[in-house]
Amino acid sequence: MEENRLSSISKADSDEKVGEFWDSHDFTEFDTNAPDADFEVTCTIPVTLELLGEIEKQAAKRGVKVDELVNLWLQQKLDEEAA
């Protein structure tokens, strides 16, 4: 950080002090004009090619995307286990 220059939020005068500030603060404490962000979290789970092929056939048969069908089936199984 340039000498004699303060960080706009933390008012820290060094990179180290800026880091220390953000270690104990959250951006949302200072969020006044930032727009809300929409995002989706995805993950990858390996399955055998044979199983994926069968899931793809079932999804095509039902006219839905593979991920929609897998999510539906997983939710149904979780609902069954909870009952």
C-alpha positions as semicolon CSV with decimal commas, in nm:
position;residue;x (nm);y (nm);z (nm)
1;M;0,000;0,000;0,000
2;E;0,134;0,345;-0,079
3;E;0,275;0,541;0,211
4;N;0,034;0,785;0,378
5;R;-0,264;0,617;0,211
6;L;-0,545;0,479;0,427
7;S;-0,779;0,198;0,333
8;S;-1,126;0,342;0,267
9;I;-1,311;0,113;0,507
10;S;-1,060;-0,014;0,761
11;K;-0,863;0,312;0,775
12;A;-0,555;0,089;0,798
13;D;-0,227;0,222;0,665
14;S;-0,063;-0,109;0,569
15;D;-0,158;-0,428;0,389
16;E;-0,095;-0,623;0,709
17;K;-0,336;-0,404;0,907
18;V;-0,597;-0,430;0,630
19;G;-0,566;-0,809;0,651
20;E;-0,605;-0,802;1,028
21;F;-0,912;-0,580;0,995
22;W;-1,085;-0,817;0,750
23;D;-0,995;-1,118;0,965
24;S;-1,233;-0,980;1,226
25;H;-1,496;-0,804;1,010
26;D;-1,745;-0,905;0,743
27;F;-1,821;-0,712;0,424
28;T;-2,192;-0,716;0,508
29;E;-2,121;-0,486;0,802
30;F;-2,035;-0,216;0,548
31;D;-2,265;-0,316;0,260
32;T;-2,479;-0,011;0,190
33;N;-2,507;0,011;-0,188
34;A;-2,395;-0,327;-0,315
35;P;-2,668;-0,510;-0,509
36;D;-2,782;-0,852;-0,390
37;A;-2,615;-1,136;-0,575
38;D;-2,801;-1,445;-0,688
39;F;-2,595;-1,759;-0,723
40;E;-2,632;-2,133;-0,728
41;V;-2,397;-2,378;-0,564
42;T;-2,326;-2,690;-0,765
43;C;-2,121;-2,999;-0,693
44;T;-1,995;-3,299;-0,882
45;I;-2,049;-3,655;-0,767
46;P;-1,889;-3,936;-0,966
47;V;-2,115;-4,217;-1,090
48;T;-2,033;-4,510;-1,314
49;L;-2,087;-4,461;-1,686
50;E;-2,343;-4,741;-1,688
51;L;-2,546;-4,577;-1,412
52;L;-2,525;-4,237;-1,582
53;G;-2,646;-4,394;-1,906
54;E;-2,951;-4,538;-1,734
55;I;-3,026;-4,210;-1,559
56;E;-3,000;-4,027;-1,893
57;K;-3,248;-4,271;-2,047
58;Q;-3,493;-4,219;-1,762
59;A;-3,457;-3,841;-1,781
60;A;-3,519;-3,844;-2,158
61;K;-3,820;-4,070;-2,109
62;R;-3,966;-3,819;-1,862
63;G;-3,864;-3,512;-2,063
64;V;-3,649;-3,361;-1,788
65;K;-3,282;-3,279;-1,746
66;V;-3,059;-3,535;-1,576
67;D;-2,982;-3,308;-1,280
68;E;-3,354;-3,241;-1,224
69;L;-3,430;-3,613;-1,217
70;V;-3,140;-3,692;-0,984
71;N;-3,245;-3,414;-0,745
72;L;-3,605;-3,541;-0,752
73;W;-3,499;-3,897;-0,678
74;L;-3,264;-3,791;-0,399
75;Q;-3,534;-3,575;-0,239
76;Q;-3,784;-3,862;-0,260
77;K;-3,535;-4,095;-0,092
78;L;-3,465;-3,844;0,184
79;D;-3,840;-3,799;0,239
80;E;-3,883;-4,178;0,265
81;E;-3,599;-4,206;0,516
82;A;-3,744;-3,924;0,727
83;A;-4,085;-4,093;0,749
